[in-house]
Amino acid sequence: MAVKGSISKVEQTKGLFVEQVSALVELLERRSFYEIEGDSYDAAFKRVQFLKNTIEDNDGYKFFWIKNEPVEREKDLQLIYRLTWYGTRFSVDSEVNNGRGFC
């Protein structure tokens, strides 16, 4: 029973992070997403707006569904966003003050 459950989770993860994100990255490449420049704030803002447009107006929403179920975990969505940020000179952290220790 546990093995069957583990296999199912592995297949779901493979579907999300190998197949879906790879297809999303290909779509973003075709739309020049990785050529966006500026300082870190401008680049982050422009990429979020570009990604939003891709999701809402160019069928990008399809990459956030697996077997008719939406991606729900925040960690999964943060990882997808990080994967779409390759090709940048900036550090992309999901949390405020990441790596700075205690404030």
Secondary structure, DSSP 8 states (H G I E B T S, - for coil): -HHHHHHHHHHHHHIIIIIIHHHHHHHHHHTTGGG--SSHHHHHHHHHHHHHHHHHHSSGGGGGEETTEE---HHHHHHHHHHTTTT-SS---SSTTTTS---
